[in-house]
């Protein structure tokens, strides 16, 4: 069966399920078995289908754990921060192959559908967590691991950065639905993260994606470490007790103490500093590789591994935006109007959690319960 025919059949069965006696609830077991077998066969086993507690499927990509030395030029042997859940190392994490659609308020990774957009951070977090045990919003740390992997392998994914086409590769286009958004997975293979059919689609362009576990507060960089974003009591709210700041030595500290790392708008771009509060609420931007550090500042490996500071000055795509006032959460990848600013290293830290507009979307992740070690 051709790719398009297979996707049409998947969506037909989904619509039949939603129109049944129990809308929004499980697929027939035979349909699910056939769907999973097809996905795993076509991907060589790197993709699979996982159902939530309603029994509805999502196409997911298996990401195996790796260490900093596998992603960074001078990385150590420690496990990359993406591969922790509730303080335990995870052998693998599953990430949505596609930007998510909403079905009865929940997020699902399905092909050739218009992804959900125009929703705020708290809404997408709930859409992922409502799916049941093991489901959550994609953590920023996992996006960082994927971005660093693409750089090491020498391929940056293309995407919908100009109303349905790639701004730099204009012969590449997806299937536009409305407002410049394209259907999930409808672009060429170069729009997947590994330039292969089994990759993750639209990590660059189409929609800016909300990610979990990172924020700026008045410019101070704060993270939720050790996979604690998976804990049921970790709300990720403004007053959540799991947020931590970072010292120049790479230690974690209570937010707001003097001497922790922060971004400020400096000169013609973004400056990393351990200085005090500037008192200015300003917005700045530059290419990711052009972020600068104040003279003599020590850069901890943690910042490199979380793509919060470039390990080298060249060899990246995407821009970085920051706002030095208030709480700002990450919107990643660049949307369909990002033009040459889009890329897998693109991160905008300028909007509060309550912001929603037509360039925002999301994708969910799944961690198998008991998969830690």
C-alpha positions in Angstrom: 0.0 0.0 0.0 1.4 3.4 -0.9 2.2 5.9 1.9 -0.8 8.2 1.0 -3.2 5.3 0.8 -2.0 4.0 4.1 -2.4 7.4 5.8 -5.9 7.8 4.3 -6.9 4.4 5.6 -5.6 5.3 9.1 -7.6 8.5 9.2 -10.7 6.8 7.8 -10.6 4.3 10.6 -10.0 7.0 13.1 -13.1 8.9 11.9 -15.2 5.8 12.1 -14.0 5.3 15.7 -14.9 8.9 16.6 -18.3 8.6 15.0 -19.2 5.4 16.9 -21.2 4.7 20.0 -18.4 5.8 22.3 -16.7 8.8 20.6 -13.1 9.3 21.4 -12.5 5.8 22.7 -10.5 2.8 21.6 -9.8 1.4 18.1 -10.8 -2.1 17.3 -7.9 -4.4 18.2 -7.5 -5.8 14.7 -7.2 -2.3 13.2 -4.6 -1.4 15.8 -2.6 -4.5 15.3 -2.5 -3.9 11.5 -1.6 -0.2 12.0 1.3 -1.0 14.4 2.6 -3.8 12.2 2.7 -1.5 9.2 4.4 1.3 11.0 7.1 -1.0 12.5 7.7 -2.7 9.2 8.1 0.5 7.2 10.4 2.0 9.7 12.6 -1.0 10.4 11.4 -1.1 14.0 12.4 2.4 15.0 8.8 3.7 14.8 5.8 2.1 16.6 2.2 2.8 17.6 1.4 3.5 21.3 -2.1 3.8 22.6 -3.2 6.0 25.5 -5.7 5.0 28.2 -8.6 5.6 25.8 -7.0 3.1 23.4 -6.4 5.7 20.7 -3.1 5.4 18.8 -0.1 7.7 18.2 2.8 7.1 15.8 6.0 7.4 17.9 9.7 7.3 17.3 12.0 5.4 19.6 15.0 7.4 20.8 17.7 5.4 22.6 19.6 6.9 25.5 23.0 8.5 24.8 25.8 10.2 26.6 27.2 13.8 26.2 30.3 12.5 24.6 28.2 11.1 21.7 26.6 14.5 21.1 29.2 17.1 22.0 32.7 17.6 20.6 34.2 17.7 24.2 31.4 16.0 26.1 31.9 13.8 29.1 30.7 10.3 29.7 27.6 11.4 31.7 24.2 10.6 30.4 22.5 13.3 28.5 19.9 15.2 30.6 17.1 14.1 28.2 17.2 10.5 29.3 16.0 10.8 32.9 12.5 10.4 34.3 11.8 11.1 37.9 15.5 10.9 38.7 16.2 7.6 36.9 18.0 7.0 33.7 15.8 5.8 30.9 16.9 3.3 28.2 14.6 4.9 25.7 12.0 7.6 25.2 9.3 7.7 22.6 8.6 11.1 20.8 5.7 11.9 18.5 6.6 11.4 14.9 4.3 14.2 14.0 3.1 17.5 15.5 0.0 16.6 17.5 -3.6 17.0 16.6 -6.3 17.4 19.2 -9.0 14.8 19.7 -11.4 15.5 22.6 -8.8 17.7 24.2 -5.9 15.2 23.9 -2.8 15.2 21.7 -2.2 12.5 19.1 0.6 11.9 16.6 -1.1 11.0 13.3 -0.1 11.4 9.6 -1.6 13.8 7.1 -3.8 15.8 9.4 -3.8 19.5 10.3 -1.9 19.9 13.6 -3.4 21.7 16.5 -2.3 25.4 16.8 -3.2 28.5 18.6 -3.0 27.0 22.1 -1.1 28.0 25.2 1.4 26.1 27.3 -0.9 25.0 30.1 -3.4 23.7 27.5 -0.8 21.6 25.6 0.6 20.3 28.9 -2.8 19.1 29.9 -3.5 17.6 26.5 -0.5 15.4 26.9 -0.8 14.4 30.6 -4.5 13.6 30.2 -3.5 10.6 28.0 -2.6 8.6 31.0 0.5 7.2 32.8 3.8 7.8 30.9 2.6 10.6 28.7 3.8 14.2 28.8 4.8 17.2 26.8 8.1 17.0 24.9 10.9 18.1 27.3 13.3 20.7 26.0 16.2 18.5 26.9 15.1 15.9 24.4 14.8 18.5 21.7 18.4 19.5 22.5 19.6 15.9 22.2 18.0 15.6 18.8 19.4 18.9 17.6 22.9 18.0 18.7 22.6 14.6 17.1 21.6 16.2 13.7 24.6 18.5 13.9 27.0 15.6 14.6 25.7 13.7 11.7 25.9 16.8 9.4 22.2 17.2 8.4 19.9 19.9 9.6 16.2 19.1 8.8 14.4 21.5 6.4 10.7 22.5 6.9 7.8 24.8 6.3 9.3 28.2 7.0 7.5 30.3 4.4 3.8 29.5 4.2 4.0 25.9 3.0 7.5 25.8 1.5 11.0 25.9 2.8 12.3 29.4 2.6 15.8 28.3 1.5 14.8 25.2 -0.5 11.8 26.5 -2.3 11.2 23.4 -4.4 10.3 21.6 -1.1 6.7 22.0 0.0 4.1 20.3 2.1 0.3 20.1 1.7 -1.1 23.4 3.0 -4.4 23.4 4.8 -4.9 26.9 6.1 -3.0 29.8 7.6 0.2 28.5 6.1 0.2 25.3 8.2 0.9 22.0 6.3 -0.5 18.6 7.2 1.6 16.4 9.4 4.3 14.5 7.6 3.2 15.8 4.2 6.6 17.4 3.4 9.6 15.6 1.7 11.9 13.3 3.6 14.3 16.3 4.1 11.7 17.6 6.6 12.4 14.7 8.9 15.1 15.0 11.5 17.3 12.3 10.0 16.6 12.7 6.3 14.8 9.4 6.3 11.2 8.1 6.3 11.6 6.8 9.8 12.5 10.2 11.2 10.6 12.8 13.2 8.8 15.3 11.0 8.6 19.1 11.3 11.0 19.8 14.1 12.0 22.8 12.0 9.2 25.1 10.7 5.5 24.7 10.4 4.6 25.5 14.0 6.6 26.7 17.0 6.3 23.9 19.6 5.9 24.4 23.3 8.5 22.4 25.2 8.6 21.5 28.9 11.3 21.9 31.6 12.9 25.3 30.6 12.0 28.9 31.2 13.5 32.3 31.7 12.5 34.4 34.6 13.7 38.0 34.2 16.4 36.6 32.0 17.6 33.9 34.5 17.9 30.4 33.0 15.8 27.9 34.9 15.3 24.2 34.2 13.6 21.2 35.8 16.4 18.7 36.1 16.6 14.9 36.3 13.4 14.3 34.5 11.3 15.6 37.4 9.0 17.0 34.8 7.5 13.5 34.7 6.4 13.6 38.3 2.7 13.9 38.9 3.2 16.6 41.4 5.4 18.7 39.0 3.0 21.2 37.7 5.6 23.3 35.9 3.7 26.3 37.1 5.2 29.6 37.9 5.6 28.6 41.6 6.5 24.9 41.0 9.2 23.9 43.4 11.2 21.9 40.9 12.6 24.8 39.0 16.3 25.3 39.4 18.8 28.0 38.2 22.3 27.1 37.0 25.7 28.4 38.3 28.8 29.0 36.1 30.2 25.8 37.7 27.2 23.8 36.4 25.7 23.4 39.8 21.9 23.7 40.4 20.6 26.3 42.7 17.4 27.9 44.0 16.0 30.4 41.6 16.8 34.0 42.1 20.1 33.7 44.1 23.0 36.0 43.0 25.5 34.8 40.5 23.4 32.3 38.4 23.4 32.3 34.6 21.1 34.5 32.7 20.6 36.1 29.3 20.6 39.8 28.7 20.2 41.7 25.5 23.8 42.9 24.9 24.8 45.1 22.0 23.8 43.4 18.8 22.4 40.2 20.2 22.3 38.0 23.3 24.8 37.9 26.1 25.2 35.2 28.7 26.2 36.6 32.1 26.4 35.7 35.7 25.8 39.3 36.6 22.9 40.8 38.6 19.5 41.8 37.4 19.8 44.5 34.7 16.4 46.1 35.6 15.6 46.3 31.9 12.7 44.4 30.2 14.1 44.1 26.6 13.9 41.7 23.7 16.9 40.5 21.7 17.9 38.0 19.1 20.7 36.5 17.1 21.8 33.4 15.3 22.3 30.6 17.9 26.0 30.4 17.1 26.4 34.1 17.8 25.3 34.1 21.4 28.2 35.6 23.4 29.4 35.3 27.0 30.8 38.0 29.2 34.5 38.1 29.5 36.0 35.3 31.7 32.7 33.5 32.3 32.9 29.8 32.8 30.5 27.8 30.5 29.4 24.5 32.1 28.8 21.4 30.0 25.2 21.4 31.0 24.6 24.5 28.9 26.2 22.9 25.9 24.2 19.7 26.3 20.9 21.7 26.6 21.7 23.8 23.5 21.6 26.9 25.7 25.1 28.0 24.6 27.0 27.0 21.4 30.0 24.7 22.0 31.5 26.2 18.8 30.7 29.4 16.9 29.8 27.8 13.6 27.8 24.8 12.3 24.3 25.5 13.7 21.0 26.6 12.1 18.2 28.6 13.6 18.0 31.8 15.7 17.6 32.5 19.4 15.2 35.1 20.8 15.0 36.1 24.5 13.1 38.5 26.6 14.8 39.7 29.8 11.6 40.5 31.8 9.0 38.2 33.3 8.5 34.4 32.8 9.0 33.2 29.3 8.7 29.6 28.1 10.3 28.0 25.0 8.7 27.9 21.6 10.9 25.8 19.3 11.7 25.1 15.7 10.3 28.3 14.1 6.9 28.6 12.5 5.7 28.9 9.0 6.6 32.6 8.8 10.1 32.2 10.4 11.9 32.4 7.0 15.7 32.0 7.4 15.4 32.1 11.2 13.8 28.6 11.4 15.8 25.5 12.2 16.1 22.7 14.7 18.2 25.0 17.0 15.6 27.8 16.9 14.2 28.7 20.3 12.1 31.7 21.2 12.0 32.6 24.9 9.9 35.7 24.7 6.3 34.7 25.5 4.5 33.8 28.7 2.7 30.5 29.3 -0.7 32.2 28.6 0.2 33.2 25.1 -1.4 31.6 22.1 -1.4 32.5 18.5 -1.4 30.7 15.1 2.2 29.8 15.2 2.1 27.6 18.3 1.8 23.8 18.4 3.2 20.8 20.3 4.1 17.1 20.4 3.8 14.5 23.2 6.3 12.0 24.5 5.9 8.6 26.2 8.1 7.0 28.8 7.4 3.4 29.6 6.7 3.0 33.3 9.4 0.9 35.0 11.9 1.6 32.1 14.4 3.2 34.4 17.7 1.8 35.7 
